[in-house]
């Protein structure tokens, strides 16, 4: 069974190759079926691994061959099957498959609204590529293999954020989507720099990158090295998992199609950082300072992002900041050593956040379809230019009252929202509560941060549900919204079921998930957290209070069209800050981007152009070359070389002219010379002896 | 018996006459005869020493010299005839077309 594990990567790769080759010819249905089959295949293989692990919980490393073999650096191409990696495989492939199915319906409309039906197959190529890369990430047996997947998902994230690269998020032509993709890529690159540093340090300290060689040795390496490794790794985590200070790319990543936001930027890829910390648990446990840093970063992110989520009016932006906030919960959990709680929240969050994103996609689709319907052949009835007023289908201020028009989406969305708010007995309650309990024991400061974040979470979700589904329609499309087709709603229902029952996997008292991860993390790291009634009661009451607060603001007197947010009147400047994301983007622009651009302009204009081009090239090199050429041409070539040749000729002719004097032509002269020569020779012979 | 020094002196006089004839005279035939004179001066000396030392080597050399002289005369006279035919003269100073 274990040796089937490479197929979790191969199947999506086969799927993407098929779609890349024939995706356009087999039509939308064919392309979607290929991709869904590949993803489902990966899911089936993951389930088989799960079943095999139940029999042999110690797992296995399946090696396919050597990848790098240079001296001490030995990196095999190996798949690690243990309870931790299989947990991730199951989440990725199950949520991934549901989102593939959803995307088959969603993209059908999206490609028509973007008037680019040829991109349908391209979308599924990227989606399968993402599944393959994510599987490499979670199944890698060494930090380097993990990094391959880490970069692979980063690439897919870039490709999918910029999927409509020639457009702006509002659908008009522009470069904003491409800029969002670039921003995500660059922010992740900063994080990857930290991960690379950590990897190099690991190799330097441990002599290997394989988990089996590194993790058990954590105690035997100097603490400052481990501290460096873990903090550098934390930088990587803040990039990939969108933590302070590198979270800024994730809200912009909402430029990608909604299934992408659900799959990559909510459920799976962004949790890679949490997985990395959980995987490297022995390293983090070895240095408490690093643990505290990670926990505080997570806690601050959770609260900070939650405040921003309160002030957003874009349905997807609320969810994006909510994702950042929830990732903060997970990072704080794994930072505190509550690895099981962190992974538990990762799993449940994958379910309900994917549900919420897909639900928001369904809402957007419902409004978009009401705004400009598409006929059976897929052609636009009316071109977007025909609409006088531009309509933003993502703006919650233009929604309202959708409960009646799209009831199924409403109910599943409500489930997701309540799960995220952490109300019992939904999945989010158990996982969030476990984190809070651990936080209270480990780090009271982080507990306060997380509790406040949990309160805000319940508030902004209440606000969102009330703004979107209750009250009266605040725009024409909202009045005529149409429920999405079944291919879109069925995955929503499945995810809603998972969001309701997902908490059962680590039910207090049974803690099956803790036992499951204990096989990988070991007994010390996978401790059972006792259920704390006070924490649970407090967080539930806070959540209920927040929802009630949201209802008093948005439910009692529903928002009217063109009315300002009632929260703005209550909070004033505070709300302006939340609305404007605390000007973090502007701060980064002022702090980093502008100086960087100034530096770039200085380097380009002064150093490169004036100094390097004008002075070094044009003056120094050209002039000295010309001088050298002139020198070589005049004195050297004309003087020396030609002088030698001409001198040789002149000498020869001069010599010949001189010698020809003796050639009189008179035989008697020659005879006389011969005679004299003989006399001289004889004289020499006679007198010398 | 006549002493060798007499022969030596006679041979030297003959050789000097021959050499002067070659250097001074312009007539090709005369130069030729002067060359013969020098050769025969050498022959005389060979024979005289051969007789004096009672060795046959010198005499055998003389035969060689006579044979060479005969060949030389044959070639030389042919050349002179050829020159006369082209120049209508055997004045050696007129044959200076190789002057540099």
Interface residues (C-beta under 8 A of the other chain):
Chain A: X659 X660 X661 X662 X663 X664 X665 X666 X667 X668 X671 X672 X675
Chain B: X19 X22 X23 X24 X26 X92 X93 X95 X96 X97 X98 X99 X100
